[in-house]
């Protein structure tokens, strides 16, 4: 069995036993996770752990999220092929690779330039095109391409940053972990007639979202 065959088999097992068996049913999401080579989005030395049911470090104190959580958040976005999507926290680029399989336009904002550069390299190595990576404060969103049909936040903040709500289109969906630094609630927000409905999706643990409208950190005293 070649390494490519092995990775394909591990990816199939990941989808079947970690994701589909635990309730994720969107066939487009499952197909995207079968297609995207997750092992190309982890640091060297972690490739064999890429399909395990856990987050992995990617440097700079950041992580690539557990596959099941990635699947749940992606499914809850209810993406359509023509949707414009904003991702806050590019990280390794893996989530963005899935998003562009399911939507029309993907803008991903990463605070750390080194991570943004690595994510672009990962995307290129995986043959993924159509993702625009922007270096900046994700808590401010990215107004030049707003409004967005869907926004996904891959780091935790005390509350959903106001600019992200403003940049969400009518009928848009936003997924974000919200709460204290140690553990949070995963929240789905739906915008209808200028108002927002918040739907709790369960407990999660994410790294903090640093920025003007998130947690304070380097550059944000």
N, CA, C and O of each residue as an XYZ file, in Angstrom:
884
protein
N       0.849     -1.202      0.000
C       0.000      0.000      0.000
C       0.879      1.246      0.000
O       1.782      1.359      0.829
N       0.634      2.175     -0.909
C       1.430      3.405     -0.976
C       1.010      4.364      0.133
O      -0.041      4.197      0.752
N       1.855      5.380      0.374
C       1.525      6.396      1.380
C       0.229      7.111      1.012
O      -0.580      7.434      1.882
N       0.037      7.360     -0.299
C      -1.189      8.021     -0.739
C      -2.409      7.164     -0.425
O      -3.425      7.674      0.048
N      -2.311      5.866     -0.686
C      -3.415      4.950     -0.376
C      -3.682      4.916      1.119
O      -4.835      4.916      1.550
N      -2.611      4.887      1.913
C      -2.757      4.851      3.368
C      -3.479      6.091      3.860
O      -4.407      5.990      4.662
N      -3.064      7.263      3.388
C      -3.703      8.513      3.807
C      -5.167      8.545      3.380
O      -6.027      9.021      4.121
N      -5.445      8.034      2.176
C      -6.830      8.002      1.704
C      -7.683      7.103      2.602
O      -8.818      7.450      2.930
N      -7.146      5.961      2.995
C      -7.874      5.059      3.881
C      -8.083      5.680      5.260
O      -9.160      5.555      5.843
N      -7.055      6.348      5.779
C      -7.177      7.000      7.082
C      -8.205      8.129      7.025
O      -8.950      8.349      7.980
N      -8.238      8.842      5.897
C      -9.199      9.926      5.734
C     -10.627      9.374      5.689
O     -11.540      9.953      6.277
N     -10.810      8.266      4.996
C     -12.124      7.632      4.928
C     -12.580      7.170      6.320
O     -13.744      7.344      6.682
N     -11.672      6.588      7.088
C     -12.008      6.164      8.449
C     -12.353      7.362      9.325
O     -13.274      7.297     10.138
N     -11.621      8.443      9.161
C     -11.911      9.670      9.910
C     -13.346     10.120      9.646
O     -14.095     10.413     10.577
N     -13.716     10.170      8.377
C     -15.058     10.641      8.017
C     -16.124      9.685      8.543
O     -17.131     10.126      9.097
N     -15.916      8.399      8.377
C     -16.937      7.426      8.764
C     -17.115      7.321     10.266
O     -18.246      7.335     10.752
N     -16.024      7.217     11.015
C     -16.115      6.883     12.431
C     -16.060      8.094     13.365
O     -16.628      8.057     14.456
N     -15.380      9.167     12.948
C     -15.304     10.346     13.804
C     -16.409     11.359     13.501
O     -16.823     12.117     14.378
N     -16.881     11.366     12.255
C     -17.738     12.465     11.798
C     -19.152     11.993     11.470
O     -20.111     12.406     12.122
N     -19.285     11.135     10.467
C     -20.627     10.682     10.088
C     -21.292      9.907     11.208
O     -22.484     10.088     11.455
N     -20.551      9.049     11.891
C     -21.124      8.240     12.967
C     -21.581      9.083     14.156
O     -22.368      8.621     14.982
N     -21.087     10.322     14.241
C     -21.447     11.195     15.365
C     -22.473     12.248     14.961
O     -22.695     13.213     15.693
N     -23.102     12.068     13.796
C     -24.262     12.877     13.494
C     -24.148     13.890     12.380
O     -25.148     14.514     12.024
N     -22.964     14.080     11.813
C     -22.837     15.012     10.695
C     -23.393     14.326      9.446
O     -22.937     13.242      9.081
N     -24.372     14.947      8.793
C     -25.095     14.307      7.703
C     -24.987     15.021      6.352
O     -25.351     14.447      5.326
N     -24.499     16.249      6.336
C     -24.405     16.997      5.079
C     -23.441     16.282      4.132
O     -22.241     16.213      4.402
N     -23.956     15.754      3.036
C     -23.147     14.956      2.130
C     -22.046     15.774      1.467
O     -20.981     15.237      1.162
N     -22.283     17.054      1.240
C     -21.251     17.900      0.637
C     -20.093     18.107      1.601
O     -18.932     18.121      1.190
N     -20.405     18.267      2.873
C     -19.353     18.411      3.890
C     -18.548     17.122      3.993
O     -17.318     17.165      4.027
N     -19.222     15.978      4.044
C     -18.533     14.696      4.145
C     -17.639     14.465      2.922
O     -16.517     13.976      3.052
N     -18.137     14.815      1.748
C     -17.352     14.642      0.527
C     -16.109     15.529      0.535
O     -15.031     15.103      0.121
N     -16.266     16.763      1.007
C     -15.121     17.681      1.073
C     -14.058     17.156      2.028
O     -12.864     17.261      1.750
N     -14.490     16.590      3.157
C     -13.530     16.089      4.136
C     -12.874     14.795      3.656
O     -11.759     14.472      4.067
N     -13.556     14.064      2.798
C     -12.924     12.899      2.162
C     -11.875     13.335      1.133
O     -10.881     12.641      0.918
N     -12.103     14.470      0.511
C     -11.234     14.920     -0.584
C      -9.985     15.641     -0.103
O      -8.891     15.378     -0.602
N     -10.131     16.551      0.862
C      -9.012     17.421      1.248
C      -7.982     16.643      2.075
O      -8.344     16.060      3.097
N      -6.720     16.619      1.663
C      -5.675     15.857      2.358
C      -5.196     16.564      3.632
O      -4.263     17.367      3.596
N      -5.832     16.260      4.728
C      -5.541     16.940      5.996
C      -4.069     16.834      6.390
O      -3.537     17.738      7.035
N      -3.409     15.745      6.012
C      -2.008     15.562      6.402
C      -1.082     16.600      5.770
O       0.051     16.772      6.220
N      -1.552     17.292      4.734
C      -0.748     18.347      4.125
C      -0.885     19.681      4.853
O      -0.240     20.662      4.483
N      -1.727     19.717      5.892
C      -1.969     20.957      6.629
C      -1.461     20.891      8.069
O      -1.815     21.738      8.889
N      -0.644     19.901      8.380
C      -0.035     19.793      9.709
C       1.475     19.902      9.555
O       2.001     19.642      8.473
N       2.192     20.286     10.631
C       3.647     20.413     10.538
C       4.328     19.067     10.305
O       3.759     18.014     10.593
N       5.525     19.113      9.792
C       6.301     17.895      9.607
C       6.470     17.175     10.942
O       6.733     17.795     11.973
N       6.315     15.862     10.899
C       6.391     15.067     12.108
C       5.037     14.730     12.686
O       4.921     13.849     13.539
N       3.998     15.435     12.221
C       2.647     15.185     12.714
C       1.747     14.549     11.657
O       0.555     14.358     11.895
N       2.302     14.223     10.501
C       1.477     13.715      9.400
C       0.685     12.467      9.804
O      -0.487     12.344      9.448
N       1.303     11.548     10.535
C       0.620     10.310     10.889
C      -0.478     10.539     11.915
O      -1.327      9.670     12.114
N      -0.475     11.691     12.567
C      -1.520     12.023     13.543
C      -2.617     12.883     12.938
O      -3.572     13.244     13.626
N      -2.493     13.216     11.656
C      -3.401     14.183     11.034
C      -4.858     13.748     11.073
O      -5.752     14.592     11.137
N      -5.111     12.436     11.035
C      -6.485     11.953     10.960
C      -6.999     11.422     12.293
O      -8.035     10.760     12.349
N      -6.269     11.716     13.361
C      -6.710     11.324     14.697
C      -7.765     12.287     15.214
O      -7.885     13.412     14.728
N      -8.524     11.842     16.198
C      -9.663     12.595     16.748
C      -9.197     13.590     17.802
O      -9.588     13.503     18.966
N      -8.364     14.529     17.390
C      -7.837     15.527     18.330
C      -7.237     16.692     17.569
O      -6.849     16.557     16.408
N      -7.162     17.862     18.243
C      -6.460     18.996     17.622
C      -4.958     18.744     17.644
O      -4.472     17.922     18.422
N      -4.221     19.456     16.786
C      -2.771     19.325     16.727
C      -2.134     20.712     16.684
O      -2.714     21.644     16.128
N      -0.940     20.851     17.270
C      -0.258     22.152     17.224
C       0.254     22.460     15.824
O       0.695     21.564     15.104
N       0.191     23.745     15.440
C       0.699     24.155     14.131
C       1.729     25.280     14.259
O       2.137     25.873     13.261
N       2.150     25.570     15.509
C       3.120     26.636     15.733
C       2.457     27.931     16.152
O       1.252     28.108     15.976
N       3.256     28.844     16.715
C       2.771     30.162     17.145
C       1.677     30.053     18.207
O       0.874     30.971     18.371
N       1.647     28.917     18.935
C       0.631     28.732     19.969
C      -0.753     28.429     19.431
O      -1.732     28.499     20.173
N      -0.853     28.090     18.139
C      -2.140     27.843     17.503
C      -2.312     26.343     17.202
O      -1.359     25.570     17.307
N      -3.521     25.948     16.832
C      -3.804     24.547     16.556
C      -4.656     24.383     15.294
O      -5.325     25.318     14.853
N      -4.617     23.185     14.730
C      -5.600     22.756     13.740
C      -6.657     21.987     14.521
O      -6.323     21.059     15.259
N      -7.907     22.351     14.372
C      -8.964     21.821     15.228
C      -9.236     20.341     14.972
O      -8.935     19.811     13.903
N      -9.804     19.698     15.967
C     -10.261     18.317     15.882
C     -11.177     18.146     14.662
O     -12.055     18.983     14.449
N     -11.003     17.103     13.864
C     -11.812     16.939     12.659
C     -13.321     17.016     12.897
O     -14.037     17.617     12.096
N     -13.805     16.430     13.963
C     -15.242     16.444     14.229
C     -15.753     17.868     14.422
O     -16.811     18.221     13.899
N     -15.019     18.682     15.161
C     -15.447     20.066     15.394
C     -15.420     20.853     14.088
O     -16.312     21.661     13.828
N     -14.399     20.618     13.266
C     -14.341     21.256     11.943
C     -15.588     20.905     11.141
O     -16.196     21.774     10.517
N     -15.967     19.628     11.161
C     -17.132     19.167     10.407
C     -18.421     19.787     10.920
O     -19.252     20.231     10.127
N     -18.598     19.824     12.229
C     -19.812     20.401     12.826
C     -19.941     21.869     12.452
O     -21.009     22.306     12.023
N     -18.865     22.638     12.610
C     -18.919     24.065     12.309
C     -19.205     24.295     10.833
O     -19.971     25.189     10.471
N     -18.587     23.487      9.988
C     -18.797     23.640      8.544
C     -20.235     23.303      8.169
O     -20.853     24.015      7.377
N     -20.765     22.236      8.724
C     -22.150     21.850      8.431
C     -23.126     22.940      8.866
O     -24.079     23.245      8.149
N     -22.891     23.521     10.028
C     -23.806     24.522     10.562
C     -23.798     25.814      9.744
O     -24.715     26.624      9.875
N     -22.789     26.020      8.910
C     -22.773     27.202      8.038
C     -23.800     27.103      6.917
O     -24.183     28.116      6.332
N     -24.250     25.874      6.615
C     -25.272     25.651      5.577
C     -24.867     26.321      4.257
O     -25.633     27.092      3.680
N     -23.677     26.019      3.801
C     -23.115     26.705      2.647
C     -23.773     26.290      1.337
O     -24.143     25.135      1.125
N     -23.901     27.294      0.468
C     -24.382     27.092     -0.899
C     -23.246     27.446     -1.866
O     -22.369     28.237     -1.519
N     -23.253     26.873     -3.072
C     -22.136     27.077     -4.003
C     -21.843     28.544     -4.321
O     -20.702     28.884     -4.633
N     -22.836     29.408     -4.250
C     -22.618     30.807     -4.606
C     -22.268     31.685     -3.403
O     -22.063     32.887     -3.568
N     -22.196     31.124     -2.219
C     -22.000     31.926     -1.006
C     -20.632     32.586     -0.945
O     -19.633     32.047     -1.421
N     -20.620     33.778     -0.339
C     -19.382     34.487     -0.012
C     -19.107     34.228      1.467
O     -19.957     34.494      2.316
N     -17.916     33.709      1.773
C     -17.595     33.266      3.130
C     -16.386     34.024      3.665
O     -15.412     34.259      2.950
N     -16.473     34.400      4.937
C     -15.348     35.008      5.647
C     -14.917     34.066      6.764
O     -15.730     33.658      7.593
N     -13.636     33.724      6.777
C     -13.069     32.931      7.867
C     -12.164     33.817      8.697
O     -11.336     34.553      8.160
N     -12.324     33.745     10.012
C     -11.458     34.492     10.929
C     -10.533     33.493     11.608
O     -10.975     32.661     12.400
N      -9.242     33.585     11.291
C      -8.255     32.661     11.827
C      -7.895     31.593     10.807
O      -8.413     30.478     10.870
N      -7.014     31.918      9.871
C      -6.657     30.975      8.810
C      -5.956     29.743      9.352
O      -6.199     28.630      8.886
N      -5.070     29.942     10.352
C      -4.339     28.814     10.918
C      -3.544     28.076      9.863
O      -2.730     28.674      9.159
N      -3.778     26.771      9.750
C      -3.058     25.931      8.794
C      -3.596     26.066      7.376
O      -2.917     25.694      6.419
N      -4.815     26.597      7.232
C      -5.455     26.674      5.926
C      -6.438     25.541      5.652
O      -7.133     25.555      4.636
N      -6.502     24.552      6.557
C      -7.351     23.378      6.317
C      -8.834     23.748      6.248
O      -9.540     23.315      5.336
N      -9.303     24.539      7.199
C     -10.710     24.926      7.184
C     -11.046     25.707      5.910
O     -12.099     25.496      5.309
N     -10.168     26.591      5.508
C     -10.401     27.362      4.285
C     -10.476     26.453      3.065
O     -11.267     26.699      2.154
N      -9.655     25.402      3.041
C      -9.678     24.450      1.929
C     -11.031     23.759      1.831
O     -11.533     23.532      0.730
N     -11.623     23.424      2.966
C     -12.955     22.824      2.974
C     -14.004     23.832      2.514
O     -14.891     23.498      1.729
N     -13.902     25.056      3.001
C     -14.890     26.080      2.669
C     -14.953     26.338      1.168
O     -16.039     26.477      0.606
N     -13.799     26.401      0.524
C     -13.796     26.734     -0.897
C     -14.321     25.568     -1.750
O     -14.682     25.767     -2.910
N     -14.365     24.372     -1.191
C     -15.009     23.241     -1.861
C     -16.525     23.404     -1.888
O     -17.206     22.842     -2.746
N     -17.050     24.188     -0.930
C     -18.495     24.255     -0.714
C     -19.110     25.586     -1.098
O     -20.328     25.675     -1.253
N     -18.300     26.625     -1.256
C     -18.831     27.976     -1.480
C     -18.163     28.624     -2.687
O     -17.276     28.046     -3.316
N     -18.611     29.840     -2.995
C     -18.109     30.534     -4.161
C     -16.862     31.346     -3.910
O     -15.894     31.247     -4.664
N     -16.867     32.154     -2.855
C     -15.757     33.050     -2.529
C     -15.365     32.836     -1.077
O     -16.230     32.800     -0.202
N     -14.063     32.693     -0.806
C     -13.581     32.524      0.566
C     -12.475     33.533      0.838
O     -11.433     33.530      0.183
N     -12.722     34.398      1.821
C     -11.716     35.326      2.340
C     -11.341     34.836      3.733
O     -12.220     34.604      4.563
N     -10.052     34.675      3.999
C      -9.600     34.192      5.304
C      -8.615     35.188      5.894
O      -7.633     35.556      5.250
N      -8.881     35.623      7.125
C      -8.052     36.631      7.786
C      -7.216     35.975      8.886
O      -7.754     35.290      9.756
N      -5.909     36.187      8.843
C      -4.990     35.632      9.831
C      -4.159     36.753     10.446
O      -3.586     37.570      9.726
N      -4.093     36.792     11.777
C      -3.351     37.837     12.479
C      -1.839     37.661     12.347
O      -1.106     38.648     12.295
N      -1.369     36.419     12.294
C       0.058     36.118     12.317
C       0.578     35.874     10.896
O       0.147     34.940     10.219
N       1.497     36.716     10.463
C       1.960     36.635      9.075
C       2.625     35.294      8.767
O       2.423     34.738      7.688
N       3.422     34.767      9.710
C       4.090     33.493      9.451
C       3.071     32.383      9.200
O       3.253     31.559      8.303
N       2.007     32.365      9.989
C       0.969     31.361      9.785
C       0.262     31.571      8.454
O      -0.034     30.609      7.747
N      -0.008     32.821      8.113
C      -0.666     33.114      6.837
C       0.185     32.619      5.669
O      -0.339     32.043      4.716
N       1.497     32.846      5.744
C       2.394     32.387      4.680
C       2.395     30.867      4.596
O       2.342     30.303      3.503
N       2.457     30.198      5.754
C       2.461     28.738      5.759
C       1.145     28.181      5.234
O       1.126     27.187      4.508
N       0.039     28.834      5.610
C      -1.273     28.389      5.127
C      -1.342     28.454      3.606
O      -1.853     27.537      2.964
N      -0.830     29.534      3.032
C      -0.833     29.662      1.573
C       0.020     28.578      0.927
O      -0.327     28.060     -0.135
N       1.138     28.234      1.569
C       1.977     27.148      1.062
C       1.234     25.814      1.153
O       1.285     25.011      0.222
N       0.546     25.576      2.267
C      -0.221     24.341      2.439
C      -1.317     24.226      1.381
O      -1.503     23.168      0.780
N      -2.033     25.316      1.162
C      -3.102     25.316      0.167
C      -2.552     25.006     -1.224
O      -3.144     24.232     -1.976
N      -1.424     25.612     -1.555
C      -0.818     25.371     -2.869
C      -0.371     23.922     -2.998
O      -0.566     23.300     -4.042
N       0.234     23.377     -1.931
C       0.706     21.996     -1.967
C      -0.458     21.018     -2.137
O      -0.312     19.971     -2.768
N      -1.615     21.369     -1.569
C      -2.799     20.522     -1.673
C      -3.571     20.756     -2.969
O      -4.570     20.085     -3.229
N      -3.109     21.705     -3.780
C      -3.785     21.984     -5.040
C      -5.083     22.751     -4.876
O      -5.954     22.690     -5.744
N      -5.223     23.475     -3.771
C      -6.444     24.229     -3.493
C      -6.282     25.659     -3.991
O      -5.317     26.336     -3.636
N      -7.216     26.118     -4.807
C      -7.204     27.485     -5.299
C      -8.506     28.182     -4.892
O      -9.479     27.534     -4.508
N      -8.503     29.506     -4.984
C      -9.729     30.255     -4.721
C      -9.852     30.814     -3.333
O     -10.848     31.468     -3.025
N      -8.858     30.577     -2.465
C      -8.868     31.150     -1.118
C      -7.984     32.397     -1.104
O      -6.826     32.345     -1.519
N      -8.524     33.499     -0.635
C      -7.735     34.723     -0.475
C      -7.388     34.893      0.989
O      -8.279     35.055      1.823
N      -6.095     34.858      1.317
C      -5.633     35.003      2.693
C      -5.185     36.442      2.920
O      -4.371     36.976      2.167
N      -5.726     37.063      3.965
C      -5.427     38.452      4.301
C      -4.814     38.490      5.702
O      -5.324     37.849      6.621
N      -3.727     39.237      5.864
C      -3.109     39.404      7.178
C      -3.721     40.627      7.851
O      -3.694     41.726      7.296
N      -4.273     40.435      9.049
C      -4.889     41.553      9.752
C      -5.597     41.122     11.014
O      -5.525     39.962     11.419
N      -6.277     42.058     11.626
C      -7.037     41.824     12.858
C      -8.402     41.243     12.484
O      -9.290     41.963     12.026
N      -8.555     39.948     12.684
C      -9.792     39.287     12.303
C     -11.013     39.761     13.061
O     -12.134     39.623     12.572
N     -10.818     40.318     14.252
C     -11.982     40.788     15.013
C     -12.653     41.972     14.322
O     -13.795     42.306     14.636
N     -11.954     42.603     13.388
C     -12.526     43.702     12.615
C     -13.180     43.211     11.321
O     -13.739     44.002     10.561
N     -13.106     41.895     11.077
C     -13.654     41.354      9.850
C     -12.832     41.801      8.658
O     -11.637     42.074      8.776
N     -13.490     41.873      7.501
C     -12.833     42.369      6.290
C     -13.892     43.069      5.453
O     -14.554     42.456      4.617
N     -14.036     44.363      5.696
C     -15.140     45.128      5.123
C     -15.096     45.279      3.597
O     -16.156     45.411      2.985
N     -13.904     45.267      2.945
C     -13.919     45.469      1.480
C     -14.737     44.437      0.718
O     -15.227     44.741     -0.370
N     -14.905     43.220      1.251
C     -15.649     42.182      0.543
C     -17.016     41.916      1.163
O     -17.735     41.029      0.703
N     -17.386     42.663      2.192
C     -18.676     42.460      2.862
C     -19.825     42.924      1.964
O     -19.611     43.767      1.093
N     -21.040     42.396      2.153
C     -21.437     41.469      3.217
C     -21.161     40.010      2.854
O     -20.942     39.674      1.690
N     -21.177     39.142      3.890
C     -20.883     37.727      3.730
C     -22.112     36.886      4.049
O     -22.866     37.179      4.977
N     -22.293     35.845      3.265
C     -23.394     34.914      3.537
C     -23.097     34.022      4.730
O     -24.010     33.520      5.386
N     -21.810     33.827      5.007
C     -21.410     32.991      6.134
C     -20.086     33.483      6.685
O     -19.199     33.894      5.937
N     -19.962     33.437      8.019
C     -18.720     33.802      8.699
C     -18.407     32.709      9.707
O     -19.274     32.306     10.483
N     -17.177     32.234      9.697
C     -16.742     31.233     10.669
C     -15.541     31.784     11.428
O     -14.592     32.290     10.828
N     -15.592     31.682     12.753
C     -14.524     32.183     13.616
C     -13.865     30.984     14.273
O     -14.530     30.222     14.974
N     -12.562     30.804     14.057
C     -11.885     29.601     14.528
C     -11.013     29.849     15.753
O     -10.056     29.115     16.004
N     -11.351     30.889     16.514
C     -10.724     31.163     17.800
C     -11.787     31.810     18.688
O     -12.778     32.350     18.197
N     -11.564     31.746     20.008
C     -12.617     32.133     20.957
C     -12.490     33.567     21.434
O     -11.391     34.048     21.709
N     -13.625     34.245     21.529
C     -13.657     35.612     22.048
C     -14.711     35.720     23.149
O     -15.605     34.879     23.245
N     -14.599     36.773     23.990
C     -15.584     36.943     25.071
C     -17.004     37.098     24.556
O     -17.955     36.688     25.221
N     -17.152     37.680     23.390
C     -18.447     37.830     22.726
C     -18.189     37.888     21.218
O     -17.042     38.024     20.791
N     -19.230     37.788     20.428
C     -19.052     37.870     18.988
C     -18.693     39.304     18.612
O     -19.451     40.222     18.924
N     -17.559     39.520     17.950
C     -17.161     40.890     17.596
C     -18.223     41.606     16.768
O     -18.747     41.061     15.797
N     -18.529     42.842     17.173
C     -19.556     43.620     16.503
C     -19.354     43.777     15.006
O     -20.322     43.661     14.254
N     -18.115     44.043     14.535
C     -17.924     44.210     13.099
C     -18.324     42.973     12.289
O     -18.755     43.099     11.143
N     -18.187     41.799     12.867
C     -18.569     40.583     12.148
C     -20.078     40.509     11.968
O     -20.560     40.086     10.917
N     -20.819     40.913     12.981
C     -22.280     40.937     12.871
C     -22.702     41.949     11.811
O     -23.613     41.699     11.021
N     -22.021     43.100     11.807
C     -22.347     44.137     10.826
C     -22.073     43.665      9.403
O     -22.794     44.038      8.477
N     -21.044     42.854      9.222
C     -20.646     42.409      7.887
C     -21.382     41.157      7.423
O     -21.141     40.668      6.320
N     -22.270     40.640      8.254
C     -23.058     39.463      7.890
C     -24.269     39.890      7.069
O     -24.991     40.808      7.456
N     -24.491     39.231      5.943
C     -25.602     39.569      5.058
C     -26.935     39.149      5.658
O     -26.980     38.334      6.579
N     -28.007     39.702      5.140
C     -29.343     39.262      5.511
C     -29.479     37.768      5.201
O     -29.174     37.317      4.097
N     -29.940     37.020      6.193
C     -30.047     35.574      6.048
C     -28.745     34.838      6.289
O     -28.688     33.614      6.171
N     -27.689     35.585      6.630
C     -26.370     34.990      6.820
C     -26.259     34.211      8.110
O     -27.018     34.429      9.055
N     -25.281     33.281      8.138
C     -25.013     32.456      9.304
C     -23.582     32.708      9.791
O     -22.653     32.839      8.995
N     -23.434     32.772     11.093
C     -22.119     32.965     11.702
C     -21.923     31.904     12.775
O     -22.823     31.662     13.580
N     -20.749     31.266     12.793
C     -20.406     30.264     13.799
C     -19.167     30.741     14.540
O     -18.168     31.110     13.921
N     -19.235     30.731     15.889
C     -18.089     31.196     16.664
C     -18.099     30.592     18.065
O     -19.169     30.405     18.645
N     -16.920     30.281     18.621
C     -16.823     29.904     20.031
C     -16.785     31.165     20.890
O     -15.986     32.068     20.641
N     -17.643     31.221     21.891
C     -17.779     32.432     22.707
C     -17.714     32.059     24.187
O     -18.373     31.117     24.628
N     -16.908     32.813     24.953
C     -16.851     32.564     26.386
C     -15.464     32.794     26.944
O     -14.635     33.427     26.291
N     -15.186     32.283     28.165
C     -13.888     32.462     28.809
C     -12.754     31.819     28.015
O     -12.989     31.063     27.073
N     -11.531     32.132     28.410
C     -10.378     31.620     27.677
C     -10.247     30.097     27.774
O      -9.758     29.467     26.837
N     -10.674     29.496     28.887
C     -10.430     28.069     29.062
C     -11.415     27.189     28.293
O     -11.003     26.217     27.660
N     -12.711     27.514     28.337
C     -13.727     26.745     27.612
C     -14.846     27.680     27.184
O     -15.112     28.684     27.844
N     -15.505     27.344     26.070
C     -16.513     28.245     25.514
C     -17.752     27.472     25.061
O     -17.793     26.242     25.091
N     -18.756     28.239     24.641
C     -19.933     27.691     23.977
C     -19.808     27.983     22.486
O     -19.449     29.092     22.091
N     -20.101     26.994     21.673
C     -20.141     27.214     20.236
C     -21.509     27.804     19.906
O     -22.544     27.214     20.216
N     -21.499     28.978     19.271
C     -22.728     29.721     18.997
C     -22.948     29.849     17.494
O     -22.028     30.163     16.740
N     -24.182     29.599     17.077
C     -24.591     29.883     15.704
C     -25.491     31.107     15.738
O     -26.451     31.172     16.506
N     -25.165     32.068     14.896
C     -25.943     33.297     14.816
C     -26.552     33.384     13.419
O     -25.858     33.198     12.419
N     -27.846     33.666     13.359
C     -28.536     33.838     12.079
C     -29.121     35.237     12.033
O     -29.795     35.659     12.973
N     -28.872     35.964     10.945
C     -29.331     37.350     10.812
C     -30.601     37.391      9.968
O     -30.611     36.975      8.809
N     -31.667     37.901     10.575
C     -32.949     37.996      9.879
C     -33.547     39.379     10.113
O     -33.766     39.790     11.252
N     -33.806     40.087      9.019
C     -34.404     41.422      9.075
C     -33.642     42.346     10.017
O     -34.233     43.109     10.782
N     -32.323     42.259      9.945
C     -31.470     43.135     10.740
C     -31.285     42.699     12.182
O     -30.509     43.313     12.914
N     -31.985     41.646     12.606
C     -31.846     41.149     13.973
C     -31.133     39.808     13.943
O     -31.084     39.144     12.908
N     -30.576     39.410     15.095
C     -29.813     38.166     15.138
C     -30.430     37.184     16.133
O     -30.856     37.555     17.227
N     -30.463     35.941     15.720
C     -30.890     34.848     16.591
C     -29.656     34.036     16.956
O     -28.874     33.659     16.083
N     -29.481     33.764     18.257
C     -28.329     33.000     18.713
C     -28.767     31.589     19.101
O     -29.707     31.405     19.874
N     -28.070     30.605     18.553
C     -28.400     29.204     18.800
C     -27.182     28.515     19.412
O     -26.140     28.447     18.761
N     -27.275     27.998     20.648
C     -26.133     27.295     21.256
C     -25.958     25.908     20.664
O     -26.932     25.196     20.420
N     -24.694     25.527     20.432
C     -24.399     24.240     19.798
C     -23.577     23.311     20.683
O     -23.266     22.191     20.278
N     -23.223     23.758     21.885
C     -22.473     22.886     22.783
C     -21.134     23.462     23.185
O     -20.698     24.487     22.661
N     -20.484     22.785     24.129
C     -19.223     23.259     24.677
C     -18.025     22.906     23.808
O     -17.975     21.834     23.205
N     -17.063     23.817     23.751
C     -15.831     23.635     22.981
C     -14.673     24.313     23.710
O     -14.883     25.058     24.667
N     -13.455     24.051     23.251
C     -12.269     24.732     23.779
C     -11.382     25.168     22.615
O     -10.823     24.329     21.909
N     -11.256     26.470     22.419
C     -10.455     27.029     21.331
C      -9.388     27.958     21.893
O      -9.499     28.436     23.022
N      -8.360     28.207     21.100
C      -7.368     29.218     21.455
C      -8.041     30.590     21.392
O      -9.034     30.751     20.682
N      -7.513     31.592     22.127
C      -8.159     32.909     22.162
C      -8.026     33.689     20.864
O      -7.009     33.616     20.173
N      -9.072     34.435     20.550
C      -9.084     35.350     19.408
C      -8.547     36.694     19.888
O      -9.194     37.387     20.672
N      -7.357     37.054     19.410
C      -6.696     38.291     19.839
C      -7.035     39.407     18.863
O      -6.964     39.229     17.647
N      -7.408     40.571     19.416
C      -7.685     41.702     18.546
C      -8.480     42.779     19.240
O      -8.798     42.665     20.424
N      -8.799     43.812     18.512
C      -9.493     44.979     19.076
C     -10.831     44.603     19.700
O     -11.212     45.163     20.728
N     -11.558     43.649     19.084
C     -12.877     43.277     19.574
C     -12.896     41.855     20.132
O     -13.948     41.223     20.226
N     -11.708     41.365     20.501
C     -11.604     40.043     21.107
C     -10.809     40.124     22.398
O     -10.930     41.096     23.143
N      -9.993     39.105     22.670
C      -9.128     39.149     23.827
C      -7.948     40.064     23.557
O      -7.524     40.231     22.413
N      -7.424     40.652     24.618
C      -6.248     41.494     24.484
C      -5.015     40.610     24.388
O      -4.979     39.518     24.955
N      -4.011     41.083     23.669
C      -2.768     40.342     23.511
C      -1.719     41.267     22.971
O      -1.827     42.486     23.110
N      -0.693     40.701     22.350
C       0.381     41.506     21.815
C      -0.168     42.498     20.788
O      -0.807     42.118     19.807
N       0.097     43.766     21.044
C      -0.392     44.806     20.160
C      -1.770     45.315     20.550
O      -2.258     46.290     19.978
N      -2.416     44.648     21.543
C      -3.755     45.060     21.992
C      -3.781     45.060     23.516
O      -4.353     44.155     24.123
N      -3.162     46.075     24.146
C      -3.021     46.090     25.617
C      -4.374     46.298     26.290
O      -4.453     46.338     27.518
